[in-house]
């Protein structure tokens, strides 16, 4: 993969891999990258506190955004109270 761009930051590794799998199911390849550690106001922050970044090819970023939006919309309209 070349030309990777940021799509989304997830709070944890599980969420990141769910997003990656959902995109893959629609034919969009994605990469999960864990935060490398950053310094904010001289405080060192590592991995899980920064989150996990989802990267996709620049040419597929709009398609990926549409897929995630569609899945989010579907999850809001699904009645989970019915068996």
Beta strands, then each sheet from edge to edge (+ up, - down):
strand 1: 4-10
strand 2: 30-34
strand 3: 38-40
strand 4: 43-45
strand 5: 52-57
sheet 1: 1+ 5- 2+
sheet 2: 3+ 4-
end
